[in-house]
Amino acid sequence: MAVERRKDNKNRVLKEGEYQRANGSFEYKWKDKRGNRHSIYAKTLEELRNKEIDVLRDALDGIRSDKNDLTINDLYNLWVQLKRGLKDNTFQNYKYMYTQFVEPDFGTIRIVNLKRTDVRAFYNRLAEVQYLKISTIDNIHTVLHQVLELGVEDEYLRYNPSDNGLKELKRVRNNDSVKRKALTLSEQELFEQFLKNPGEYSKWYPIFTVMLWTGLRVGEITGLRWCDIDFEKDEISINHTLVYYSKGGIKGCDFAVNTPKTKAGRRIVPMMPIVKEAFLLEKQNQRELEISCAVIIDGYKDFIFINRFSGVQHQGTLNKALRRIIRDCNYYVLDNRKNDEEVTLLPKFSNHSLRHTFTTRMCESGINVKAMQDILGHSDAGTTMNIYAEATKDLKCAEMINLAEYFNKQKTVQSGTI
């Protein structure tokens, strides 16, 4: 005896799992591989069967059926619970970036509706409406990509919609951005001489001199301890970095000591005489002021560069000091120039510009690129080569100008003898 198939009110045969409801709409019921029941609804049979195709695709690809109400924020909360292996300051920074920029708006999107174009549009809004720097958006992308990758791993997403989502914006915006410039030789000499002069800024001479002539990162400088300096071998041991980070919520900010992220970061940096003198001058200054390091951070103590309260320095304080030094140095130069003579003035620059300046001086002196990579602690030779190429580009231009001047002089001499 033939089994009578269910039909809708238009006498169309319904497939297994398809039902017409009392109000005339349609429903499709099925069980996933975990045995959980699910339903989808549509106003017409045609619309329902299109949705059934999506259900079948998800089933074949192993995509979970309970994703419909799941938002990006739901995935983020799961990511926070599961994430391991990050230093606390890095993890707190990731959480800050997400809750500040993703959670309020973009994070409420249901992942079932999320497309690649949505992610790219989100990044564009951050750049064009909120005026965030590419480096900040890159940090946001780092955590968002990890969150969405968790959705792929748990079979909620077929692919990660944020893959290469920042590539195009980076290409466009980085071309328009002003690259960090190293100080020219004359600017560096002016900066050093101004700090040497007796006065309120002379106290900054030791730390900025060490930055200028070692190329250390600011966290490596502020984290240096006296036991890291070998005055007999003229060597500086770089084995940790000092960070200042937000602890999240109402906990405020605090210092922490991190080990280098890569093996290349742990290194020995040769100490030139000017650097050795700067360390000894700092020791002498602290003796005269009768101050010494009074803090212990993650078991580390006896830090070299301290403030008047015997605490460690951090990047924000140093950058503020640089802004005041640049301002007053330029005032000093302009006030003491004769008539309208051309003078060298300091441009705006930050702590990291001093590392870039040191790298440029190494390029100009012809130091081997491999040696530069080891001194700077670059794990990727490409990073060193990019800086090297940028620095030598200006140097080559200057050398070509010198060559042109040489030939002009030779022509003048020859024409004078004819």
C-alpha positions as CSV (number, residue, x, y, z in Angstrom):
1,M,0.0,0.0,0.0
2,A,1.4,3.4,-1.1
3,V,2.2,5.9,1.6
4,E,0.3,9.1,1.1
5,R,2.7,12.1,1.0
6,R,2.0,15.3,2.8
7,K,1.0,18.2,0.6
8,D,0.5,22.0,1.0
9,N,-2.6,23.9,0.3
10,K,-1.6,24.2,-3.3
11,N,-1.4,20.4,-3.5
12,R,2.4,20.4,-3.8
13,V,4.1,17.4,-2.3
14,L,6.2,18.2,0.8
15,K,9.6,16.7,1.4
16,E,10.6,14.9,4.6
17,G,10.9,17.4,7.4
18,E,8.8,20.1,5.5
19,Y,5.5,21.2,7.0
20,Q,2.9,23.9,6.3
21,R,1.8,25.7,9.4
22,A,-1.8,26.8,10.2
23,N,-1.1,30.4,9.1
24,G,0.1,29.3,5.7
25,S,3.8,29.7,6.3
26,F,6.3,26.8,6.0
27,E,8.6,25.1,8.5
28,Y,11.5,22.7,8.0
29,K,12.6,20.5,11.0
30,W,15.8,18.4,11.2
31,K,18.3,17.0,13.7
32,D,22.0,17.8,13.6
33,K,24.8,15.2,14.1
34,R,24.7,15.9,17.8
35,G,21.0,14.9,17.9
36,N,19.7,18.4,18.6
37,R,16.5,19.5,17.0
38,H,16.3,22.6,14.8
39,S,13.7,24.5,12.7
40,I,13.7,27.1,10.1
41,Y,10.7,29.1,8.8
42,A,9.7,30.8,5.6
43,K,6.6,32.5,4.1
44,T,6.8,30.5,0.9
45,L,7.8,27.0,0.0
46,E,10.4,28.3,-2.5
47,E,12.0,30.4,0.2
48,L,12.0,27.5,2.6
49,R,13.8,25.2,0.1
50,N,16.5,27.9,-0.6
51,K,17.1,27.9,3.2
52,E,17.2,24.1,3.2
53,I,20.1,24.3,0.7
54,D,22.1,26.4,3.1
55,V,21.3,23.9,5.9
56,L,22.6,21.1,3.7
57,R,25.7,23.0,2.9
58,D,26.4,23.7,6.5
59,A,25.8,20.0,7.4
60,L,28.2,18.8,4.6
61,D,30.8,21.3,5.8
62,G,30.4,20.4,9.4
63,I,29.0,23.8,10.3
64,R,27.0,23.9,13.5
65,S,23.2,24.6,13.3
66,D,23.0,26.4,16.6
67,K,24.8,29.5,15.3
68,N,21.8,31.6,14.3
69,D,21.6,33.6,17.5
70,L,25.4,33.6,18.2
71,T,27.0,37.1,18.1
72,I,30.7,38.1,17.7
73,N,30.5,39.2,21.4
74,D,29.4,35.6,22.3
75,L,32.5,34.2,20.6
76,Y,34.7,36.9,22.3
77,N,33.4,35.9,25.8
78,L,34.3,32.3,24.9
79,W,37.8,33.4,23.7
80,V,38.5,35.2,26.9
81,Q,37.7,32.1,28.9
82,L,39.9,29.8,26.8
83,K,42.9,32.0,25.8
84,R,46.2,31.0,27.3
85,G,49.9,31.7,26.7
86,L,49.8,35.5,26.6
87,K,51.6,37.8,28.9
88,D,49.2,39.6,31.2
89,N,49.8,43.1,29.8
90,T,49.3,41.7,26.2
91,F,46.1,40.0,27.2
92,Q,44.8,43.1,28.9
93,N,45.6,45.2,25.9
94,Y,43.7,42.8,23.6
95,K,40.7,42.9,25.9
96,Y,40.8,46.7,26.0
97,M,40.9,47.0,22.2
98,Y,38.0,44.7,21.8
99,T,35.7,46.2,24.5
100,Q,36.5,49.7,23.5
101,F,36.1,49.5,19.7
102,V,34.4,46.2,18.8
103,E,31.9,45.2,21.5
104,P,29.5,48.2,21.5
105,D,28.5,48.0,17.9
106,F,30.2,45.6,15.6
107,G,30.3,42.9,18.2
108,T,26.5,42.7,18.3
109,I,26.4,41.3,14.7
110,R,25.2,37.7,14.5
111,I,27.9,35.6,13.0
112,V,25.4,33.9,10.7
113,N,25.1,37.3,8.9
114,L,28.8,38.2,9.0
115,K,30.6,38.7,5.6
116,R,34.1,39.7,4.6
117,T,32.9,43.0,3.4
118,D,31.4,43.8,6.8
119,V,34.8,43.4,8.4
120,R,36.5,45.6,5.8
121,A,33.8,48.2,6.2
122,F,34.3,48.1,10.0
123,Y,38.0,48.8,9.6
124,N,37.4,51.6,7.2
125,R,35.0,53.3,9.7
126,L,37.6,53.0,12.4
127,A,40.1,54.8,10.1
128,E,37.8,57.4,8.4
129,V,35.2,58.1,11.1
130,Q,37.0,57.5,14.4
131,Y,40.4,58.5,12.9
132,L,42.3,55.6,14.5
133,K,45.9,55.0,13.4
134,I,46.7,52.0,11.3
135,S,48.8,50.6,14.1
136,T,45.7,50.8,16.5
137,I,43.4,49.1,13.9
138,D,46.1,46.4,13.4
139,N,45.9,45.7,17.2
140,I,42.1,45.5,17.0
141,H,42.4,43.2,14.0
142,T,44.7,40.9,15.9
143,V,42.2,40.1,18.6
144,L,39.1,40.1,16.3
145,H,40.8,37.6,14.0
146,Q,41.6,35.3,16.9
147,V,38.0,35.6,18.1
148,L,36.5,34.7,14.7
149,E,39.1,31.9,14.3
150,L,37.6,30.3,17.4
151,G,34.3,30.3,15.5
152,V,35.9,28.4,12.6
153,E,37.5,25.9,15.0
154,D,34.1,25.3,16.8
155,E,32.4,24.9,13.4
156,Y,30.2,28.0,13.6
157,L,31.9,29.6,10.6
158,R,33.0,28.0,7.3
159,Y,35.9,30.5,7.0
160,N,37.3,33.5,9.0
161,P,35.7,36.6,7.5
162,S,38.6,38.8,8.8
163,D,41.3,37.0,6.8
164,N,43.2,39.7,4.9
165,G,40.6,42.2,6.0
166,L,43.2,44.8,6.8
167,K,45.5,44.3,3.8
168,E,43.9,46.8,1.5
169,L,43.5,49.5,4.1
170,K,47.1,49.1,5.2
171,R,48.3,49.5,1.6
172,V,46.3,52.6,1.1
173,R,46.8,54.3,4.4
174,N,50.5,53.4,4.8
175,N,51.3,55.1,1.5
176,D,49.7,58.3,2.9
177,S,51.3,58.1,6.3
178,V,54.5,60.0,7.2
179,K,57.2,57.5,8.1
180,R,59.2,58.0,11.3
181,K,62.3,59.9,10.4
182,A,65.7,59.6,12.1
183,L,67.5,62.7,13.3
184,T,70.1,64.1,10.9
185,L,73.6,64.3,12.1
186,S,73.3,68.0,12.7
187,E,70.0,67.6,14.6
188,Q,71.5,64.8,16.7
189,E,74.5,67.0,17.6
190,L,72.2,69.8,18.5
191,F,70.1,67.6,20.7
192,E,73.1,66.1,22.5
193,Q,74.8,69.5,23.0
194,F,71.6,71.0,24.5
195,L,71.3,68.2,27.0
196,K,75.0,68.7,28.0
197,N,74.4,72.3,28.9
198,P,73.9,72.9,32.6
199,G,70.3,73.4,33.5
200,E,67.0,71.6,34.1
201,Y,67.4,69.2,31.1
202,S,70.9,68.0,31.9
203,K,69.4,65.2,34.1
204,W,68.0,63.6,30.9
205,Y,71.4,63.5,29.2
206,P,72.4,59.9,30.5
207,I,69.2,58.1,29.5
208,F,68.8,59.7,26.1
209,T,72.5,59.3,25.3
210,V,72.2,55.6,26.0
211,M,69.2,55.4,23.7
212,L,71.0,57.3,20.9
213,W,74.1,55.1,21.1
214,T,72.7,51.6,21.7
215,G,69.5,51.6,19.7
216,L,67.7,49.9,22.7
217,R,63.9,49.9,22.8
218,V,62.4,52.1,25.4
219,G,61.2,49.2,27.5
220,E,64.7,47.7,27.4
221,I,66.2,51.0,28.5
222,T,63.8,51.6,31.4
223,G,64.2,47.9,32.5
224,L,68.0,48.0,32.7
225,R,69.5,47.1,36.0
226,W,73.0,47.7,37.2
227,C,73.7,44.0,37.2
228,D,73.0,44.0,33.4
229,I,76.0,46.3,32.8
230,D,79.5,44.8,32.6
231,F,81.9,47.7,32.9
232,E,85.0,45.5,32.5
233,K,83.8,43.8,29.2
234,D,82.0,47.0,28.0
235,E,78.8,45.0,27.4
236,I,75.1,45.4,28.1
237,S,73.0,42.3,28.6
238,I,69.4,42.6,27.3
239,N,67.3,39.9,28.9
240,H,64.0,41.5,29.8
241,T,61.8,44.5,29.1
242,L,59.8,46.8,31.4
243,V,56.2,47.4,30.3
244,Y,53.5,49.8,31.7
245,Y,50.0,48.6,30.9
246,S,46.3,48.8,31.9
247,K,45.1,46.1,34.2
248,G,41.5,46.6,33.1
249,G,38.5,47.9,34.8
250,I,39.1,50.1,37.9
251,K,42.5,48.5,38.6
252,G,44.4,51.2,36.8
253,C,47.9,50.8,35.3
254,D,50.9,49.0,36.6
255,F,54.5,47.9,35.7
256,A,55.5,44.4,34.7
257,V,58.7,42.7,33.6
258,N,58.5,40.6,30.4
259,T,61.1,38.3,28.9
260,P,61.9,39.0,25.2
261,K,59.3,37.8,22.8
262,T,61.9,36.2,20.5
263,K,65.4,34.7,21.0
264,A,66.8,37.6,19.0
265,G,65.6,40.0,21.7
266,R,67.8,38.4,24.3
267,R,71.3,39.7,23.3
268,I,74.5,41.4,24.3
269,V,75.0,44.9,23.1
270,P,78.5,46.4,22.9
271,M,79.0,49.5,25.1
272,M,80.8,52.4,23.4
273,P,82.8,54.8,25.6
274,I,80.1,57.6,25.3
275,V,77.5,55.1,26.7
276,K,79.8,53.9,29.5
277,E,80.3,57.6,30.5
278,A,76.5,58.1,30.5
279,F,75.9,55.2,32.9
280,L,78.7,56.4,35.2
281,L,77.2,60.0,35.1
282,E,73.8,58.6,36.0
283,K,75.3,56.8,39.0
284,Q,77.1,60.0,40.1
285,N,73.9,62.1,39.7
286,Q,71.9,59.7,41.9
287,R,74.7,59.7,44.5
288,E,74.6,63.5,44.7
289,L,70.8,63.5,44.9
290,E,70.9,60.7,47.5
291,I,68.4,58.6,45.7
292,S,68.4,55.0,44.7
293,C,65.9,52.5,43.2
294,A,63.2,51.7,45.8
295,V,60.9,49.4,43.8
296,I,60.8,45.7,43.1
297,I,58.8,44.6,40.0
298,D,58.2,40.9,39.4
299,G,61.3,40.2,41.5
300,Y,63.5,42.6,39.5
301,K,65.2,45.5,41.4
302,D,68.0,48.0,41.3
303,F,66.9,49.6,38.1
304,I,69.3,52.1,36.6
305,F,67.1,54.9,35.3
306,I,64.8,56.2,38.1
307,N,62.7,59.3,38.8
308,R,63.0,61.7,41.7
309,F,60.6,59.4,43.7
310,S,63.0,56.5,43.3
311,G,60.6,54.7,40.9
312,V,61.2,53.5,37.4
313,Q,60.8,55.6,34.3
314,H,58.3,54.8,31.6
315,Q,57.6,55.7,28.0
316,G,55.0,58.4,28.6
317,T,57.2,60.4,31.0
318,L,60.2,60.2,28.6
319,N,58.1,61.4,25.6
320,K,56.8,64.3,27.6
321,A,60.3,65.2,28.5
322,L,61.3,65.0,24.8
323,R,58.5,67.4,23.9
324,R,59.7,70.0,26.4
325,I,63.3,69.5,25.4
326,I,62.5,70.0,21.7
327,R,60.5,73.1,22.4
328,D,63.1,74.8,24.7
329,C,66.0,73.8,22.5
330,N,64.5,75.4,19.5
331,Y,63.7,78.6,21.5
332,Y,67.3,78.7,22.6
333,V,68.6,78.3,19.1
334,L,66.3,81.0,17.7
335,D,67.0,83.4,20.5
336,N,70.7,83.1,20.0
337,R,71.0,83.2,16.2
338,K,72.7,86.1,14.5
339,N,70.5,88.2,12.2
340,D,68.6,85.8,9.9
341,E,71.2,83.1,9.6
342,E,70.0,79.6,8.8
343,V,70.0,77.4,11.9
344,T,69.3,73.8,12.7
345,L,66.1,73.1,14.7
346,L,64.9,69.9,16.2
347,P,61.9,68.2,14.6
348,K,59.2,66.5,16.6
349,F,60.3,63.0,17.5
350,S,59.7,60.3,20.0
351,N,61.8,57.7,22.0
352,H,61.6,55.2,19.2
353,S,63.0,57.8,16.8
354,L,66.3,57.6,18.7
355,R,66.5,53.9,18.0
356,H,65.9,54.7,14.3
357,T,68.6,57.4,14.5
358,F,71.1,54.9,15.9
359,T,70.3,52.5,13.1
360,T,70.8,55.2,10.5
361,R,74.2,56.2,12.0
362,M,75.2,52.5,11.7
363,C,74.1,52.4,8.1
364,E,76.1,55.6,7.4
365,S,79.2,54.1,8.9
366,G,78.9,50.9,6.8
367,I,78.3,48.4,9.6
368,N,77.4,44.9,8.3
369,V,73.7,44.3,8.1
370,K,73.9,41.0,10.0
371,A,75.7,42.8,12.9
372,M,73.0,45.5,12.8
373,Q,70.3,42.8,13.1
374,D,72.0,41.3,16.2
375,I,72.6,44.6,17.9
376,L,69.0,45.8,17.3
377,G,67.5,42.4,18.3
378,H,65.5,41.9,15.1
379,S,64.3,38.3,14.7
380,D,63.4,39.0,11.1
381,A,66.2,40.2,8.8
382,G,63.6,41.9,6.6
383,T,62.9,44.4,9.4
384,T,66.6,45.4,9.4
385,M,66.8,45.5,5.6
386,N,63.7,47.8,5.4
387,I,65.3,50.3,7.8
388,Y,68.7,49.9,6.1
389,A,67.2,50.5,2.6
390,E,65.4,53.7,3.9
391,A,68.5,55.0,5.6
392,T,70.8,54.3,2.7
393,K,68.4,55.9,0.2
394,D,69.0,59.4,1.8
395,L,72.7,58.6,2.1
396,K,73.0,57.7,-1.6
397,C,71.2,60.9,-2.6
398,A,73.7,62.9,-0.5
399,E,76.6,61.0,-2.1
400,M,75.3,61.7,-5.6
401,I,75.1,65.4,-4.8
402,N,78.7,65.3,-3.6
403,L,79.7,63.5,-6.8
404,A,78.0,66.2,-8.9
405,E,79.8,68.9,-7.0
406,Y,83.1,67.1,-7.5
407,F,82.6,67.0,-11.3
408,N,81.6,70.7,-11.3
409,K,84.8,71.6,-9.5
410,Q,86.8,69.5,-12.0
411,K,85.2,71.3,-14.9
412,T,86.0,74.7,-13.4
413,V,89.6,73.8,-12.9
414,Q,89.9,72.5,-16.4
415,S,88.3,75.5,-18.0
416,G,90.6,77.7,-16.0
417,T,93.7,76.1,-17.3
418,I,92.7,76.1,-20.9
